[in-house]
Amino acid sequence: MNAPCTTCEATAETALAAPPGLASAPGRNAEASRATWLGVGSIAVGTFAMVTTEFLPIGLLTDIATGLKVSDGTAGLMVTIPGVLAAFAGPALIVAAGRLDRRTVMIALSALLVASNLLAALAPDFATMLVARVLLGLCIGGFWTFAPGAGTQLVPPAQQARAMSIVLAGISGATVFGVPLSAFLGTLAGWRAAFAVTGVLAAVVLIMQLWLLPPMPPARAIKPRDLLTPLTRRMAQVGLLAVLFLIAGHFAAYTYLKPLLQQNFGLGPDAVTTLLLVYGATGFVGTFFGGSLVARSVRLAALTAALMLAGALVLATLIGGGIAGGAAVVVVWGVAFGLIPVALTGWMMQAVPDAQEAGQALLVSGFQVAIASGSLIGGLVVDGSGISSTMLVSAALVMVAAAVIGTLGRPRRVATALEAAPEGSRP
């Protein structure tokens, strides 16, 4: 992820239904209070801090590797390990939590996020850093699972779509800006300061949640069988298969974006930081473009994202060095990745409109497995054959995803929660 679950407000507004298994918070009026919206905001900022922490090593990978005396490929484990744990932690935690008050769950996850960041900031060696990332993996799985439902649980039904979109905006903002912000902080004050600042942000979130979040008991416990529904739907199966190849291909390359810009394009720290910020800005363009494209066809949106991403990865191996070449690659890559979360979230909403929470849980697991697998593949290739070979292997994985999206699982007709669009807008 980032994951999947990052999406746009338009998608959330049209597709949101009250999440199963959640009760409305007691005592809510027709209009939520300012304190209630601040509570929703605290969850959104928490998701921002969580996803930023997840992606923070990407923008600082070479600095951390040097500081902790490991290779760039080994340092990629900082992305791999949280992904592996989060893939299992999300579904496991939602079942294990049972009817535990979601306020308690969110506060515990925020405290875990503080601990992870502070331990990483103080890590004397790479083993300690990996312990910090293990804690983060549990946190990622929990946040992705509980945060969207907790946000909607705080407000009346008529305002749940707005609450959901605010929470998702925190995830989306971190996905787009987490890497460039961490790189900027690292350039200014070092990689340890970047973890420390994110830890302070998580501590502020924790204090806000202790103050603002009311009791949020679930209506019922989620059972393991509830997570199986998406696996029985053909369109969901195809979507999950596409996620594995598309996200693995992206992260096999994306984990090494900073070394790519430094080594292949010969750029200095200032230029790299600038291009990472350009990546973030173009990612937002892709997100908004993705919202309108998903309204027409989720298949078209996903296929467009895959083809653009594959094109950027191949371009990275063919184009000459310098700022112009690096900028061209970053712009196409950024727009492509901005499209991906919107397209895949919309795909799963269409695939299982009657079990969206289960669909998103499996989507999150698929994202995290793919992030971990991609980072591991990228690390092995970059240590064995170099950056350019990593880009080509990544492009091949993404093209497999494009073939899956373009050819498999075309339904005769899928009744969907997004089908408020004109005829012809189906995948």
C-alpha positions in Angstrom: 0.0 0.0 0.0 -0.1 1.9 0.2 -2.0 -0.7 0.3 -4.9 -0.4 -0.8 -6.4 1.1 -0.1 -5.9 4.6 -0.9 -8.7 6.1 -3.1 -10.5 9.2 -4.0 -13.3 11.1 -2.4 -15.6 10.5 -5.4 -15.2 6.8 -5.1 -15.8 6.8 -1.4 -18.9 9.0 -1.8 -20.5 6.7 -4.4 -19.5 3.3 -3.1 -19.7 3.6 0.7 -22.2 1.6 2.7 -22.2 1.4 6.4 -19.5 -1.1 7.2 -20.8 -4.5 8.5 -19.9 -5.3 12.1 -19.9 -1.7 13.3 -22.4 0.0 15.5 -23.0 3.7 15.4 -21.4 5.5 18.2 -23.9 6.3 20.9 -25.4 9.7 21.3 -24.7 10.9 17.8 -27.0 13.7 16.6 -28.0 14.2 12.9 -25.1 16.6 12.6 -21.7 15.5 14.0 -20.1 17.9 16.4 -16.8 19.7 15.8 -15.2 17.3 18.4 -16.4 14.4 16.4 -14.9 15.7 13.2 -11.7 16.3 15.1 -11.8 12.6 16.1 -12.2 11.6 12.5 -9.3 14.0 11.7 -7.1 12.3 14.3 -7.7 8.9 12.6 -6.8 10.5 9.2 -3.6 12.0 10.6 -2.8 8.7 12.2 -3.1 6.9 8.9 -0.9 9.6 7.3 1.8 9.0 10.0 1.5 5.2 9.6 1.8 5.1 5.8 4.6 7.8 5.9 6.5 5.6 8.3 6.0 2.5 6.1 7.4 4.3 3.0 10.0 6.5 4.9 13.0 4.1 4.2 12.4 4.4 0.4 13.4 8.1 0.4 16.3 7.5 2.8 17.4 4.0 1.9 21.0 4.8 0.9 21.5 7.0 3.9 20.2 4.4 6.3 22.2 1.6 4.6 25.4 3.7 5.0 24.6 4.7 8.6 23.9 1.1 9.7 26.6 -0.4 7.5 24.6 -2.7 5.3 24.1 -2.9 1.5 21.3 -1.2 -0.3 19.7 -4.6 -1.1 19.8 -5.6 2.6 18.4 -2.3 3.6 15.4 -3.1 1.4 14.3 -5.5 4.2 13.0 -2.4 6.0 10.2 -2.4 3.4 9.9 -6.2 3.0 9.4 -7.2 6.7 6.5 -4.8 7.5 4.7 -5.8 4.4 4.9 -9.5 5.2 3.6 -9.0 8.7 0.9 -6.6 7.7 -0.4 -9.0 5.1 -1.3 -11.5 7.9 -1.9 -9.0 10.7 -4.9 -7.2 9.0 -7.2 -10.2 8.7 -5.9 -11.8 11.9 -6.4 -8.7 14.0 -10.0 -8.0 12.8 -10.9 -11.5 13.8 -8.9 -11.5 17.1 -10.3 -8.1 18.2 -13.8 -9.6 18.3 -16.0 -7.1 20.1 -13.2 -5.1 21.6 -14.0 -1.4 21.7 -12.5 0.2 18.6 -11.4 3.2 20.6 -9.1 0.9 22.5 -7.8 -0.7 19.3 -7.0 2.6 17.6 -5.2 4.0 20.7 -3.1 0.8 21.0 -2.2 1.0 17.3 -1.2 4.7 17.7 1.0 3.8 20.7 2.6 1.1 18.7 3.4 3.5 15.9 5.1 5.9 18.3 7.2 3.0 19.7 8.2 1.9 16.2 9.4 5.3 15.1 11.3 6.1 18.2 13.1 2.7 18.2 14.0 3.3 14.5 15.3 6.8 15.3 17.6 5.4 18.1 18.6 2.1 16.4 22.3 1.4 17.0 22.4 -1.4 14.4 20.3 -2.9 11.6 18.9 -5.7 13.8 17.3 -3.1 16.1 15.9 -1.3 13.0 14.3 -4.6 11.9 12.6 -4.9 15.3 11.2 -1.5 14.9 9.9 -2.5 11.4 8.3 -5.6 12.9 6.3 -3.4 15.3 5.3 -1.3 12.3 4.1 -4.3 10.4 1.6 -5.1 13.1 0.6 -1.4 13.1 0.1 -1.3 9.4 -2.1 -4.3 9.3 -4.2 -2.9 12.1 -4.6 0.6 10.8 -5.6 -0.5 7.3 -8.2 -2.9 8.9 -9.7 -0.7 11.6 -9.2 3.0 10.6 -11.8 3.3 7.8 -14.5 1.6 9.8 -13.7 3.6 13.0 -13.9 6.9 11.1 -17.4 6.1 9.8 -18.5 4.8 13.1 -18.0 8.2 14.7 -20.6 10.0 12.6 -24.3 9.6 11.6 -25.1 7.5 8.6 -25.7 10.5 6.3 -22.1 11.7 7.0 -20.3 8.4 6.8 -19.1 8.9 3.2 -17.5 12.2 4.1 -15.8 10.6 7.2 -14.5 7.8 5.1 -13.1 10.1 2.4 -11.3 12.1 5.1 -9.7 9.0 6.5 -8.7 7.8 3.0 -7.3 11.3 2.3 -4.8 10.7 5.1 -3.7 7.4 3.5 -3.6 8.9 0.0 -1.6 11.9 1.1 1.0 9.8 2.8 1.3 7.5 -0.2 2.0 10.5 -2.4 4.0 12.7 -0.1 5.6 10.2 2.4 8.7 9.5 0.4 9.5 13.1 -0.7 8.9 14.5 2.8 11.1 11.9 4.4 13.8 12.6 1.8 13.5 16.3 2.5 13.8 15.8 6.3 16.7 13.4 5.8 18.5 15.9 3.6 18.0 18.7 6.2 18.8 16.8 9.4 19.6 13.1 8.7 17.5 9.9 8.5 17.2 9.5 12.3 15.6 13.0 12.5 13.0 11.9 9.9 12.0 8.9 12.1 11.9 11.1 15.2 9.7 13.7 13.6 7.3 11.1 12.4 7.3 9.6 15.9 6.4 13.0 17.4 3.5 13.3 14.9 2.3 9.8 16.0 2.5 10.9 19.6 0.4 14.0 18.9 -2.2 11.6 17.2 -2.2 9.4 20.3 -2.9 12.4 22.6 -5.7 13.6 20.3 -7.3 10.1 20.2 -7.1 9.7 24.0 -8.9 13.1 24.2 -11.4 12.9 21.3 -12.4 9.3 20.6 -15.5 8.1 22.3 -16.3 4.4 23.0 -16.8 2.6 19.7 -18.1 -0.9 20.3 -18.7 -3.0 17.2 -22.2 -4.4 16.6 -20.8 -7.9 16.1 -17.5 -9.8 15.9 -16.1 -10.5 12.4 -15.9 -14.2 11.7 -13.1 -15.9 9.7 -15.7 -17.0 7.1 -16.6 -13.4 6.4 -13.2 -13.0 4.8 -13.8 -15.7 2.3 -16.6 -14.1 0.3 -14.3 -12.3 -2.2 -12.5 -15.5 -3.0 -15.6 -16.9 -4.5 -16.1 -14.0 -7.0 -14.3 -14.3 -10.4 -13.8 -10.5 -10.8 -12.3 -10.3 -7.2 -10.0 -13.3 -8.0 -8.7 -11.5 -11.1 -8.2 -8.3 -9.2 -6.2 -9.9 -6.5 -4.0 -11.6 -9.1 -3.4 -8.3 -10.8 -2.5 -6.7 -7.5 0.2 -9.2 -6.8 2.0 -8.6 -10.1 1.3 -4.8 -10.4 2.3 -3.9 -6.9 5.2 -6.3 -6.8 6.5 -4.8 -10.0 6.1 -1.3 -8.7 7.8 -1.8 -5.4 10.7 -3.9 -6.9 11.6 -0.7 -8.6 10.1 2.0 -6.3 12.2 0.9 -3.3 15.3 1.9 -5.3 13.9 5.1 -6.9 16.4 7.3 -5.0 19.5 5.1 -6.0 18.1 5.1 -9.6 18.1 8.9 -9.7 21.5 9.2 -8.1 23.3 6.4 -10.0 21.7 6.2 -13.5 20.8 9.9 -13.9 23.8 11.2 -12.0 21.7 13.6 -9.8 22.8 15.2 -6.6 20.8 15.4 -3.3 19.0 18.6 -4.1 17.9 17.4 -7.5 16.8 14.0 -6.1 14.7 15.7 -3.4 13.1 18.0 -6.0 12.2 15.1 -8.3 10.7 13.1 -5.4 8.5 16.2 -4.7 7.6 16.2 -8.4 6.7 12.6 -8.0 4.3 13.4 -5.2 2.6 16.3 -7.1 2.1 14.2 -10.2 0.8 11.4 -8.0 -2.1 13.6 -6.9 -2.8 14.4 -10.6 -3.0 10.7 -11.2 -5.3 10.2 -8.2 -7.8 12.8 -9.5 -7.5 11.6 -13.0 -8.1 8.1 -11.7 -11.3 9.1 -10.0 -12.9 10.2 -13.3 -11.5 7.2 -15.2 -12.8 4.7 -12.6 -16.3 6.2 -13.1 -16.1 5.1 -16.8 -14.4 1.8 -16.3 -12.3 0.2 -13.6 -10.7 -2.1 -16.1 -9.7 0.8 -18.3 -8.3 2.7 -15.2 -6.3 -0.3 -14.0 -5.0 -1.1 -17.5 -3.9 2.6 -18.1 -2.0 2.6 -14.8 -0.2 -0.6 -15.6 0.8 0.4 -19.1 2.0 3.8 -18.0 4.0 2.3 -15.1 5.7 -0.3 -17.4 6.5 2.5 -19.9 8.2 4.6 -17.1 10.3 1.6 -16.0 11.5 0.8 -19.4 12.1 4.5 -20.1 14.3 4.6 -17.0 16.8 2.2 -18.7 16.8 3.9 -22.1 16.8 7.6 -21.6 20.0 9.5 -21.0 21.1 10.9 -17.7 20.5 14.4 -16.3 17.6 16.3 -14.7 15.5 16.3 -17.9 15.6 12.5 -18.3 15.0 11.9 -14.6 12.0 14.3 -14.6 10.5 12.6 -17.6 10.6 9.2 -15.8 9.4 10.6 -12.5 6.4 12.4 -14.0 5.1 9.4 -15.9 5.8 7.1 -13.0 4.1 9.5 -10.5 0.9 9.8 -12.6 0.8 6.0 -13.0 1.1 5.3 -9.3 -1.5 7.9 -8.5 -3.9 5.9 -10.6 -3.2 2.5 -9.1 -4.9 2.7 -5.6 -8.0 4.4 -7.0 -8.3 1.8 -9.8 -7.8 -1.3 -7.6 -10.0 0.0 -4.8 -12.8 0.6 -7.4 -12.2 -2.8 -8.9 -12.8 -4.6 -5.6 -15.8 -2.5 -4.8 -17.3 -3.6 -8.0 -16.3 -7.2 -7.5 -17.9 -7.6 -4.1 -20.5 -4.8 -3.6 -22.2 -6.9 -1.0 -19.1 -7.5 1.1 -16.9 -4.5 0.6 -15.2 -4.7 4.0 -14.1 -8.3 3.3 -12.9 -7.2 -0.2 -10.8 -4.4 1.2 -9.3 -6.7 3.9 -8.1 -9.1 1.2 -7.0 -6.2 -1.0 -4.8 -4.9 1.8 -3.3 -8.3 2.3 -2.7 -8.6 -1.4 -1.0 -5.2 -1.4 1.2 -6.0 1.5 2.3 -9.4 0.1 3.1 -7.7 -3.2 5.0 -4.8 -1.5 7.1 -7.3 0.5 7.7 -9.6 -2.5 8.5 -6.7 -4.8 11.0 -5.2 -2.3 12.6 -8.6 -1.9 12.9 -9.2 -5.6 14.2 -5.7 -6.1 16.9 -6.2 -3.4 18.1 -9.5 -4.9 18.3 -8.1 -8.5 19.9 -4.8 -7.5 22.6 -6.5 -5.5 23.2 -9.1 -8.3 22.7 -7.1 -11.5 22.3 -3.5 -10.7 19.6 -0.8 -10.9 18.8 -1.0 -14.7 18.2 -4.8 -14.5 15.8 -4.1 -11.6 13.8 -1.7 -13.7 13.4 -4.2 -16.5 12.4 -7.1 -14.2 9.9 -4.7 -12.6 8.5 -3.7 -16.0 8.1 -7.4 -16.9 6.0 -8.0 -13.7 3.8 -5.0 -14.5 3.2 -6.2 -18.0 2.0 -9.5 -16.6 -0.5 -7.5 -14.5 -1.6 -5.6 -17.6 -2.2 -8.9 -19.4 -4.3 -10.2 -16.5 -6.3 -7.0 -16.3 -6.9 -6.8 -20.0 -7.9 -10.4 -20.7 -9.2 -12.2 -17.6 -12.5 -12.1 -15.8 -14.6 -10.1 -18.1 -18.1 -10.5 -16.6 -21.3 -10.4 -18.7 -22.6 -7.9 -16.2 -21.6 -7.0 -12.7 -24.0 -5.2 -10.4 -21.9 -2.7 -8.5 -22.0 0.0 -5.9 -20.3 2.2 -8.4 -22.8 1.7 -11.2 -24.5 5.1 -10.8 -22.7 5.9 -14.1 -24.2 5.8 -17.6 -24.5 2.7 -19.6 -21.1 1.7 -21.0 -19.3 2.5 -17.8 -18.9 -1.1 -16.8 -15.5 -2.8 -16.8 
